[in-house]
Amino acid sequence: MIHALHGAGEVPVRELARRIGRHVKRVHEDASVLVALGLIERTERGGLLCSHDDIHVDMHLRHAA
């Protein structure tokens, strides 16, 4: 999702869902998480935008107990 938004300018949610082949509801859900993390922005018109030039993610993953 971030890859599809990176450098694309503002993209409406429905268009993003079409581009990545996912259901609109799931794109909304995932976008909410990415907005909360500060990786993407939701515009005043409701579109999505990734305005970062470069994104580096460093994370730890664990198996569930």
mmCIF file of the N, C-alpha and C atoms, coordinates in Angstrom:
data_MODEL
# 
_entry.id   MODEL 
# 
loop_
_atom_site.group_PDB 
_atom_site.id 
_atom_site.type_symbol 
_atom_site.label_atom_id 
_atom_site.label_alt_id 
_atom_site.label_comp_id 
_atom_site.label_asym_id 
_atom_site.label_entity_id 
_atom_site.label_seq_id 
_atom_site.pdbx_PDB_ins_code 
_atom_site.Cartn_x 
_atom_site.Cartn_y 
_atom_site.Cartn_z 
_atom_site.occupancy 
_atom_site.B_iso_or_equiv 
_atom_site.pdbx_formal_charge 
_atom_site.auth_seq_id 
_atom_site.auth_comp_id 
_atom_site.auth_asym_id 
_atom_site.auth_atom_id 
_atom_site.pdbx_PDB_model_num 
ATOM 1   N N  . MET A 1 1  ? 0.818   -1.178  0.000  1.00 0.00 ? 1  MET A N  1 
ATOM 2   C CA . MET A 1 1  ? 0.000   0.000   0.000  1.00 0.00 ? 1  MET A CA 1 
ATOM 3   C C  . MET A 1 1  ? 0.873   1.258   0.000  1.00 0.00 ? 1  MET A C  1 
ATOM 4   N N  . ILE A 1 2  ? 1.884   1.263   0.865  1.00 0.00 ? 2  ILE A N  1 
ATOM 5   C CA . ILE A 1 2  ? 2.790   2.416   0.896  1.00 0.00 ? 2  ILE A CA 1 
ATOM 6   C C  . ILE A 1 2  ? 3.515   2.541   -0.433 1.00 0.00 ? 2  ILE A C  1 
ATOM 7   N N  . HIS A 1 3  ? 3.937   1.421   -0.978 1.00 0.00 ? 3  HIS A N  1 
ATOM 8   C CA . HIS A 1 3  ? 4.642   1.438   -2.262 1.00 0.00 ? 3  HIS A CA 1 
ATOM 9   C C  . HIS A 1 3  ? 3.753   2.046   -3.353 1.00 0.00 ? 3  HIS A C  1 
ATOM 10  N N  . ALA A 1 4  ? 2.479   1.709   -3.361 1.00 0.00 ? 4  ALA A N  1 
ATOM 11  C CA . ALA A 1 4  ? 1.551   2.237   -4.369 1.00 0.00 ? 4  ALA A CA 1 
ATOM 12  C C  . ALA A 1 4  ? 1.314   3.732   -4.183 1.00 0.00 ? 4  ALA A C  1 
ATOM 13  N N  . LEU A 1 5  ? 1.405   4.221   -2.950 1.00 0.00 ? 5  LEU A N  1 
ATOM 14  C CA . LEU A 1 5  ? 1.193   5.647   -2.676 1.00 0.00 ? 5  LEU A CA 1 
ATOM 15  C C  . LEU A 1 5  ? 2.449   6.481   -2.862 1.00 0.00 ? 5  LEU A C  1 
ATOM 16  N N  . HIS A 1 6  ? 3.605   5.871   -2.648 1.00 0.00 ? 6  HIS A N  1 
ATOM 17  C CA . HIS A 1 6  ? 4.869   6.609   -2.669 1.00 0.00 ? 6  HIS A CA 1 
ATOM 18  C C  . HIS A 1 6  ? 5.093   7.273   -4.019 1.00 0.00 ? 6  HIS A C  1 
ATOM 19  N N  . GLY A 1 7  ? 5.123   8.594   -4.017 1.00 0.00 ? 7  GLY A N  1 
ATOM 20  C CA . GLY A 1 7  ? 5.370   9.358   -5.230 1.00 0.00 ? 7  GLY A CA 1 
ATOM 21  C C  . GLY A 1 7  ? 4.168   9.518   -6.144 1.00 0.00 ? 7  GLY A C  1 
ATOM 22  N N  . ALA A 1 8  ? 2.997   9.023   -5.734 1.00 0.00 ? 8  ALA A N  1 
ATOM 23  C CA . ALA A 1 8  ? 1.808   9.060   -6.594 1.00 0.00 ? 8  ALA A CA 1 
ATOM 24  C C  . ALA A 1 8  ? 0.949   10.298  -6.373 1.00 0.00 ? 8  ALA A C  1 
ATOM 25  N N  . GLY A 1 9  ? 1.289   11.130  -5.390 1.00 0.00 ? 9  GLY A N  1 
ATOM 26  C CA . GLY A 1 9  ? 0.434   12.264  -5.058 1.00 0.00 ? 9  GLY A CA 1 
ATOM 27  C C  . GLY A 1 9  ? -0.794  11.767  -4.315 1.00 0.00 ? 9  GLY A C  1 
ATOM 28  N N  . GLU A 1 10 ? -1.809  12.609  -4.238 1.00 0.00 ? 10 GLU A N  1 
ATOM 29  C CA . GLU A 1 10 ? -3.041  12.223  -3.544 1.00 0.00 ? 10 GLU A CA 1 
ATOM 30  C C  . GLU A 1 10 ? -3.798  11.171  -4.354 1.00 0.00 ? 10 GLU A C  1 
ATOM 31  N N  . VAL A 1 11 ? -4.180  10.087  -3.692 1.00 0.00 ? 11 VAL A N  1 
ATOM 32  C CA . VAL A 1 11 ? -4.907  9.001   -4.350 1.00 0.00 ? 11 VAL A CA 1 
ATOM 33  C C  . VAL A 1 11 ? -6.192  8.731   -3.557 1.00 0.00 ? 11 VAL A C  1 
ATOM 34  N N  . PRO A 1 12 ? -7.352  8.769   -4.218 1.00 0.00 ? 12 PRO A N  1 
ATOM 35  C CA . PRO A 1 12 ? -8.601  8.417   -3.529 1.00 0.00 ? 12 PRO A CA 1 
ATOM 36  C C  . PRO A 1 12 ? -8.555  6.959   -3.055 1.00 0.00 ? 12 PRO A C  1 
ATOM 37  N N  . VAL A 1 13 ? -9.232  6.675   -1.948 1.00 0.00 ? 13 VAL A N  1 
ATOM 38  C CA . VAL A 1 13 ? -9.208  5.339   -1.354 1.00 0.00 ? 13 VAL A CA 1 
ATOM 39  C C  . VAL A 1 13 ? -9.693  4.287   -2.348 1.00 0.00 ? 13 VAL A C  1 
ATOM 40  N N  . ARG A 1 14 ? -10.781 4.558   -3.036 1.00 0.00 ? 14 ARG A N  1 
ATOM 41  C CA . ARG A 1 14 ? -11.302 3.583   -4.005 1.00 0.00 ? 14 ARG A CA 1 
ATOM 42  C C  . ARG A 1 14 ? -10.297 3.303   -5.124 1.00 0.00 ? 14 ARG A C  1 
ATOM 43  N N  . GLU A 1 15 ? -9.615  4.339   -5.575 1.00 0.00 ? 15 GLU A N  1 
ATOM 44  C CA . GLU A 1 15 ? -8.610  4.163   -6.626 1.00 0.00 ? 15 GLU A CA 1 
ATOM 45  C C  . GLU A 1 15 ? -7.427  3.350   -6.103 1.00 0.00 ? 15 GLU A C  1 
ATOM 46  N N  . LEU A 1 16 ? -7.011  3.628   -4.875 1.00 0.00 ? 16 LEU A N  1 
ATOM 47  C CA . LEU A 1 16 ? -5.917  2.860   -4.291 1.00 0.00 ? 16 LEU A CA 1 
ATOM 48  C C  . LEU A 1 16 ? -6.307  1.396   -4.161 1.00 0.00 ? 16 LEU A C  1 
ATOM 49  N N  . ALA A 1 17 ? -7.525  1.128   -3.715 1.00 0.00 ? 17 ALA A N  1 
ATOM 50  C CA . ALA A 1 17 ? -8.012  -0.249  -3.595 1.00 0.00 ? 17 ALA A CA 1 
ATOM 51  C C  . ALA A 1 17 ? -7.966  -0.952  -4.947 1.00 0.00 ? 17 ALA A C  1 
ATOM 52  N N  . ARG A 1 18 ? -8.359  -0.242  -5.999 1.00 0.00 ? 18 ARG A N  1 
ATOM 53  C CA . ARG A 1 18 ? -8.325  -0.817  -7.347 1.00 0.00 ? 18 ARG A CA 1 
ATOM 54  C C  . ARG A 1 18 ? -6.889  -1.109  -7.769 1.00 0.00 ? 18 ARG A C  1 
ATOM 55  N N  . ARG A 1 19 ? -5.994  -0.169  -7.504 1.00 0.00 ? 19 ARG A N  1 
ATOM 56  C CA . ARG A 1 19 ? -4.590  -0.327  -7.914 1.00 0.00 ? 19 ARG A CA 1 
ATOM 57  C C  . ARG A 1 19 ? -3.912  -1.513  -7.238 1.00 0.00 ? 19 ARG A C  1 
ATOM 58  N N  . ILE A 1 20 ? -4.238  -1.759  -5.986 1.00 0.00 ? 20 ILE A N  1 
ATOM 59  C CA . ILE A 1 20 ? -3.550  -2.834  -5.267 1.00 0.00 ? 20 ILE A CA 1 
ATOM 60  C C  . ILE A 1 20 ? -4.388  -4.102  -5.166 1.00 0.00 ? 20 ILE A C  1 
ATOM 61  N N  . GLY A 1 21 ? -5.589  -4.087  -5.729 1.00 0.00 ? 21 GLY A N  1 
ATOM 62  C CA . GLY A 1 21 ? -6.408  -5.289  -5.775 1.00 0.00 ? 21 GLY A CA 1 
ATOM 63  C C  . GLY A 1 21 ? -6.953  -5.723  -4.430 1.00 0.00 ? 21 GLY A C  1 
ATOM 64  N N  . ARG A 1 22 ? -7.353  -4.754  -3.615 1.00 0.00 ? 22 ARG A N  1 
ATOM 65  C CA . ARG A 1 22 ? -7.891  -5.061  -2.283 1.00 0.00 ? 22 ARG A CA 1 
ATOM 66  C C  . ARG A 1 22 ? -9.262  -4.433  -2.123 1.00 0.00 ? 22 ARG A C  1 
ATOM 67  N N  . HIS A 1 23 ? -10.032 -4.941  -1.192 1.00 0.00 ? 23 HIS A N  1 
ATOM 68  C CA . HIS A 1 23 ? -11.361 -4.419  -0.900 1.00 0.00 ? 23 HIS A CA 1 
ATOM 69  C C  . HIS A 1 23 ? -11.238 -3.037  -0.261 1.00 0.00 ? 23 HIS A C  1 
ATOM 70  N N  . VAL A 1 24 ? -12.132 -2.139  -0.623 1.00 0.00 ? 24 VAL A N  1 
ATOM 71  C CA . VAL A 1 24 ? -12.095 -0.757  -0.133 1.00 0.00 ? 24 VAL A CA 1 
ATOM 72  C C  . VAL A 1 24 ? -12.123 -0.709  1.395  1.00 0.00 ? 24 VAL A C  1 
ATOM 73  N N  . LYS A 1 25 ? -12.930 -1.544  2.024  1.00 0.00 ? 25 LYS A N  1 
ATOM 74  C CA . LYS A 1 25 ? -13.027 -1.558  3.483  1.00 0.00 ? 25 LYS A CA 1 
ATOM 75  C C  . LYS A 1 25 ? -11.673 -1.879  4.114  1.00 0.00 ? 25 LYS A C  1 
ATOM 76  N N  . ARG A 1 26 ? -10.969 -2.843  3.557  1.00 0.00 ? 26 ARG A N  1 
ATOM 77  C CA . ARG A 1 26 ? -9.656  -3.225  4.095  1.00 0.00 ? 26 ARG A CA 1 
ATOM 78  C C  . ARG A 1 26 ? -8.627  -2.115  3.895  1.00 0.00 ? 26 ARG A C  1 
ATOM 79  N N  . VAL A 1 27 ? -8.706  -1.416  2.766  1.00 0.00 ? 27 VAL A N  1 
ATOM 80  C CA . VAL A 1 27 ? -7.798  -0.295  2.518  1.00 0.00 ? 27 VAL A CA 1 
ATOM 81  C C  . VAL A 1 27 ? -8.054  0.806   3.542  1.00 0.00 ? 27 VAL A C  1 
ATOM 82  N N  . HIS A 1 28 ? -9.319  1.095   3.835  1.00 0.00 ? 28 HIS A N  1 
ATOM 83  C CA . HIS A 1 28 ? -9.659  2.074   4.875  1.00 0.00 ? 28 HIS A CA 1 
ATOM 84  C C  . HIS A 1 28 ? -9.059  1.669   6.223  1.00 0.00 ? 28 HIS A C  1 
ATOM 85  N N  . GLU A 1 29 ? -9.219  0.406   6.586  1.00 0.00 ? 29 GLU A N  1 
ATOM 86  C CA . GLU A 1 29 ? -8.699  -0.077  7.870  1.00 0.00 ? 29 GLU A CA 1 
ATOM 87  C C  . GLU A 1 29 ? -7.178  0.047   7.939  1.00 0.00 ? 29 GLU A C  1 
ATOM 88  N N  . ASP A 1 30 ? -6.509  -0.417  6.906  1.00 0.00 ? 30 ASP A N  1 
ATOM 89  C CA . ASP A 1 30 ? -5.043  -0.357  6.881  1.00 0.00 ? 30 ASP A CA 1 
ATOM 90  C C  . ASP A 1 30 ? -4.548  1.090   6.847  1.00 0.00 ? 30 ASP A C  1 
ATOM 91  N N  . ALA A 1 31 ? -5.246  1.936   6.106  1.00 0.00 ? 31 ALA A N  1 
ATOM 92  C CA . ALA A 1 31 ? -4.862  3.344   6.014  1.00 0.00 ? 31 ALA A CA 1 
ATOM 93  C C  . ALA A 1 31 ? -4.950  4.010   7.382  1.00 0.00 ? 31 ALA A C  1 
ATOM 94  N N  . SER A 1 32 ? -5.959  3.672   8.157  1.00 0.00 ? 32 SER A N  1 
ATOM 95  C CA . SER A 1 32 ? -6.109  4.259   9.495  1.00 0.00 ? 32 SER A CA 1 
ATOM 96  C C  . SER A 1 32 ? -4.892  3.949   10.363 1.00 0.00 ? 32 SER A C  1 
ATOM 97  N N  . VAL A 1 33 ? -4.392  2.733   10.270 1.00 0.00 ? 33 VAL A N  1 
ATOM 98  C CA . VAL A 1 33 ? -3.205  2.348   11.035 1.00 0.00 ? 33 VAL A CA 1 
ATOM 99  C C  . VAL A 1 33 ? -1.980  3.104   10.527 1.00 0.00 ? 33 VAL A C  1 
ATOM 100 N N  . LEU A 1 34 ? -1.815  3.179   9.219  1.00 0.00 ? 34 LEU A N  1 
ATOM 101 C CA . LEU A 1 34 ? -0.646  3.863   8.650  1.00 0.00 ? 34 LEU A CA 1 
ATOM 102 C C  . LEU A 1 34 ? -0.675  5.363   8.929  1.00 0.00 ? 34 LEU A C  1 
ATOM 103 N N  . VAL A 1 35 ? -1.868  5.958   8.962  1.00 0.00 ? 35 VAL A N  1 
ATOM 104 C CA . VAL A 1 35 ? -2.002  7.369   9.320  1.00 0.00 ? 35 VAL A CA 1 
ATOM 105 C C  . VAL A 1 35 ? -1.597  7.561   10.783 1.00 0.00 ? 35 VAL A C  1 
ATOM 106 N N  . ALA A 1 36 ? -2.076  6.688   11.663 1.00 0.00 ? 36 ALA A N  1 
ATOM 107 C CA . ALA A 1 36 ? -1.737  6.777   13.085 1.00 0.00 ? 36 ALA A CA 1 
ATOM 108 C C  . ALA A 1 36 ? -0.230  6.643   13.317 1.00 0.00 ? 36 ALA A C  1 
ATOM 109 N N  . LEU A 1 37 ? 0.437   5.841   12.495 1.00 0.00 ? 37 LEU A N  1 
ATOM 110 C CA . LEU A 1 37 ? 1.886   5.667   12.598 1.00 0.00 ? 37 LEU A CA 1 
ATOM 111 C C  . LEU A 1 37 ? 2.666   6.813   11.956 1.00 0.00 ? 37 LEU A C  1 
ATOM 112 N N  . GLY A 1 38 ? 1.974   7.682   11.218 1.00 0.00 ? 38 GLY A N  1 
ATOM 113 C CA . GLY A 1 38 ? 2.625   8.815   10.566 1.00 0.00 ? 38 GLY A CA 1 
ATOM 114 C C  . GLY A 1 38 ? 3.284   8.481   9.245  1.00 0.00 ? 38 GLY A C  1 
ATOM 115 N N  . LEU A 1 39 ? 2.971   7.308   8.683  1.00 0.00 ? 39 LEU A N  1 
ATOM 116 C CA . LEU A 1 39 ? 3.595   6.910   7.420  1.00 0.00 ? 39 LEU A CA 1 
ATOM 117 C C  . LEU A 1 39 ? 2.878   7.489   6.203  1.00 0.00 ? 39 LEU A C  1 
ATOM 118 N N  . ILE A 1 40 ? 1.576   7.712   6.325  1.00 0.00 ? 40 ILE A N  1 
ATOM 119 C CA . ILE A 1 40 ? 0.812   8.350   5.251  1.00 0.00 ? 40 ILE A CA 1 
ATOM 120 C C  . ILE A 1 40 ? -0.098  9.402   5.878  1.00 0.00 ? 40 ILE A C  1 
ATOM 121 N N  . GLU A 1 41 ? -0.701  10.233  5.025  1.00 0.00 ? 41 GLU A N  1 
ATOM 122 C CA . GLU A 1 41 ? -1.616  11.280  5.482  1.00 0.00 ? 41 GLU A CA 1 
ATOM 123 C C  . GLU A 1 41 ? -2.969  11.097  4.802  1.00 0.00 ? 41 GLU A C  1 
ATOM 124 N N  . ARG A 1 42 ? -4.011  11.507  5.507  1.00 0.00 ? 42 ARG A N  1 
ATOM 125 C CA . ARG A 1 42 ? -5.340  11.564  4.911  1.00 0.00 ? 42 ARG A CA 1 
ATOM 126 C C  . ARG A 1 42 ? -5.581  13.041  4.592  1.00 0.00 ? 42 ARG A C  1 
ATOM 127 N N  . THR A 1 43 ? -5.921  13.357  3.350  1.00 0.00 ? 43 THR A N  1 
ATOM 128 C CA . THR A 1 43 ? -6.107  14.743  2.936  1.00 0.00 ? 43 THR A CA 1 
ATOM 129 C C  . THR A 1 43 ? -7.502  15.238  3.332  1.00 0.00 ? 43 THR A C  1 
ATOM 130 N N  . GLU A 1 44 ? -7.703  16.541  3.206  1.00 0.00 ? 44 GLU A N  1 
ATOM 131 C CA . GLU A 1 44 ? -9.009  17.134  3.520  1.00 0.00 ? 44 GLU A CA 1 
ATOM 132 C C  . GLU A 1 44 ? -10.113 16.558  2.638  1.00 0.00 ? 44 GLU A C  1 
ATOM 133 N N  . ARG A 1 45 ? -9.761  16.150  1.432  1.00 0.00 ? 45 ARG A N  1 
ATOM 134 C CA . ARG A 1 45 ? -10.760 15.581  0.514  1.00 0.00 ? 45 ARG A CA 1 
ATOM 135 C C  . ARG A 1 45 ? -10.969 14.088  0.743  1.00 0.00 ? 45 ARG A C  1 
ATOM 136 N N  . GLY A 1 46 ? -10.240 13.516  1.716  1.00 0.00 ? 46 GLY A N  1 
ATOM 137 C CA . GLY A 1 46 ? -10.416 12.105  2.041  1.00 0.00 ? 46 GLY A CA 1 
ATOM 138 C C  . GLY A 1 46 ? -9.473  11.167  1.310  1.00 0.00 ? 46 GLY A C  1 
ATOM 139 N N  . GLY A 1 47 ? -8.613  11.710  0.463  1.00 0.00 ? 47 GLY A N  1 
ATOM 140 C CA . GLY A 1 47 ? -7.636  10.887  -0.245 1.00 0.00 ? 47 GLY A CA 1 
ATOM 141 C C  . GLY A 1 47 ? -6.464  10.542  0.651  1.00 0.00 ? 47 GLY A C  1 
ATOM 142 N N  . LEU A 1 48 ? -5.569  9.731   0.131  1.00 0.00 ? 48 LEU A N  1 
ATOM 143 C CA . LEU A 1 48 ? -4.389  9.314   0.879  1.00 0.00 ? 48 LEU A CA 1 
ATOM 144 C C  . LEU A 1 48 ? -3.141  9.825   0.176  1.00 0.00 ? 48 LEU A C  1 
ATOM 145 N N  . LEU A 1 49 ? -2.132  10.139  0.968  1.00 0.00 ? 49 LEU A N  1 
ATOM 146 C CA . LEU A 1 49 ? -0.922  10.750  0.436  1.00 0.00 ? 49 LEU A CA 1 
ATOM 147 C C  . LEU A 1 49 ? 0.280   10.257  1.232  1.00 0.00 ? 49 LEU A C  1 
ATOM 148 N N  . CYS A 1 50 ? 1.322   9.875   0.529  1.00 0.00 ? 50 CYS A N  1 
ATOM 149 C CA . CYS A 1 50 ? 2.598   9.545   1.165  1.00 0.00 ? 50 CYS A CA 1 
ATOM 150 C C  . CYS A 1 50 ? 3.595   10.608  0.704  1.00 0.00 ? 50 CYS A C  1 
ATOM 151 N N  . SER A 1 51 ? 3.847   11.589  1.559  1.00 0.00 ? 51 SER A N  1 
ATOM 152 C CA . SER A 1 51 ? 4.672   12.727  1.162  1.00 0.00 ? 51 SER A CA 1 
ATOM 153 C C  . SER A 1 51 ? 6.144   12.574  1.535  1.00 0.00 ? 51 SER A C  1 
ATOM 154 N N  . HIS A 1 52 ? 6.509   11.429  2.080  1.00 0.00 ? 52 HIS A N  1 
ATOM 155 C CA . HIS A 1 52 ? 7.908   11.204  2.462  1.00 0.00 ? 52 HIS A CA 1 
ATOM 156 C C  . HIS A 1 52 ? 8.747   10.856  1.231  1.00 0.00 ? 52 HIS A C  1 
ATOM 157 N N  . ASP A 1 53 ? 9.963   11.394  1.191  1.00 0.00 ? 53 ASP A N  1 
ATOM 158 C CA . ASP A 1 53 ? 10.879  11.066  0.105  1.00 0.00 ? 53 ASP A CA 1 
ATOM 159 C C  . ASP A 1 53 ? 11.503  9.690   0.299  1.00 0.00 ? 53 ASP A C  1 
ATOM 160 N N  . ASP A 1 54 ? 11.710  9.340   1.560  1.00 0.00 ? 54 ASP A N  1 
ATOM 161 C CA . ASP A 1 54 ? 12.376  8.085   1.884  1.00 0.00 ? 54 ASP A CA 1 
ATOM 162 C C  . ASP A 1 54 ? 11.757  7.535   3.163  1.00 0.00 ? 54 ASP A C  1 
ATOM 163 N N  . ILE A 1 55 ? 11.522  6.236   3.202  1.00 0.00 ? 55 ILE A N  1 
ATOM 164 C CA . ILE A 1 55 ? 10.952  5.602   4.388  1.00 0.00 ? 55 ILE A CA 1 
ATOM 165 C C  . ILE A 1 55 ? 11.854  4.439   4.778  1.00 0.00 ? 55 ILE A C  1 
ATOM 166 N N  . HIS A 1 56 ? 12.256  4.428   6.035  1.00 0.00 ? 56 HIS A N  1 
ATOM 167 C CA . HIS A 1 56 ? 13.053  3.324   6.578  1.00 0.00 ? 56 HIS A CA 1 
ATOM 168 C C  . HIS A 1 56 ? 12.297  2.792   7.783  1.00 0.00 ? 56 HIS A C  1 
ATOM 169 N N  . VAL A 1 57 ? 12.015  1.507   7.794  1.00 0.00 ? 57 VAL A N  1 
ATOM 170 C CA . VAL A 1 57 ? 11.291  0.887   8.904  1.00 0.00 ? 57 VAL A CA 1 
ATOM 171 C C  . VAL A 1 57 ? 12.201  -0.151  9.546  1.00 0.00 ? 57 VAL A C  1 
ATOM 172 N N  . ASP A 1 58 ? 12.350  -0.051  10.853 1.00 0.00 ? 58 ASP A N  1 
ATOM 173 C CA . ASP A 1 58 ? 13.139  -0.996  11.628 1.00 0.00 ? 58 ASP A CA 1 
ATOM 174 C C  . ASP A 1 58 ? 12.222  -1.545  12.703 1.00 0.00 ? 58 ASP A C  1 
ATOM 175 N N  . MET A 1 59 ? 11.985  -2.856  12.701 1.00 0.00 ? 59 MET A N  1 
ATOM 176 C CA . MET A 1 59 ? 11.046  -3.422  13.660 1.00 0.00 ? 59 MET A CA 1 
ATOM 177 C C  . MET A 1 59 ? 11.461  -4.816  14.097 1.00 0.00 ? 59 MET A C  1 
ATOM 178 N N  . HIS A 1 60 ? 10.988  -5.190  15.262 1.00 0.00 ? 60 HIS A N  1 
ATOM 179 C CA . HIS A 1 60 ? 11.214  -6.525  15.817 1.00 0.00 ? 60 HIS A CA 1 
ATOM 180 C C  . HIS A 1 60 ? 9.922   -7.314  15.699 1.00 0.00 ? 60 HIS A C  1 
ATOM 181 N N  . LEU A 1 61 ? 10.022  -8.549  15.289 1.00 0.00 ? 61 LEU A N  1 
ATOM 182 C CA . LEU A 1 61 ? 8.862   -9.432  15.195 1.00 0.00 ? 61 LEU A CA 1 
ATOM 183 C C  . LEU A 1 61 ? 9.091   -10.635 16.092 1.00 0.00 ? 61 LEU A C  1 
ATOM 184 N N  . ARG A 1 62 ? 8.039   -11.069 16.794 1.00 0.00 ? 62 ARG A N  1 
ATOM 185 C CA . ARG A 1 62 ? 8.119   -12.239 17.653 1.00 0.00 ? 62 ARG A CA 1 
ATOM 186 C C  . ARG A 1 62 ? 7.001   -13.201 17.317 1.00 0.00 ? 62 ARG A C  1 
ATOM 187 N N  . HIS A 1 63 ? 7.247   -14.450 17.590 1.00 0.00 ? 63 HIS A N  1 
ATOM 188 C CA . HIS A 1 63 ? 6.194   -15.447 17.468 1.00 0.00 ? 63 HIS A CA 1 
ATOM 189 C C  . HIS A 1 63 ? 5.257   -15.298 18.656 1.00 0.00 ? 63 HIS A C  1 
ATOM 190 N N  . ALA A 1 64 ? 3.978   -15.466 18.434 1.00 0.00 ? 64 ALA A N  1 
ATOM 191 C CA . ALA A 1 64 ? 3.011   -15.424 19.530 1.00 0.00 ? 64 ALA A CA 1 
ATOM 192 C C  . ALA A 1 64 ? 3.215   -16.633 20.431 1.00 0.00 ? 64 ALA A C  1 
ATOM 193 N N  . ALA A 1 65 ? 3.040   -16.429 21.705 1.00 0.00 ? 65 ALA A N  1 
ATOM 194 C CA . ALA A 1 65 ? 3.225   -17.534 22.680 1.00 0.00 ? 65 ALA A CA 1 
ATOM 195 C C  . ALA A 1 65 ? 2.091   -18.513 22.628 1.00 0.00 ? 65 ALA A C  1 
# 
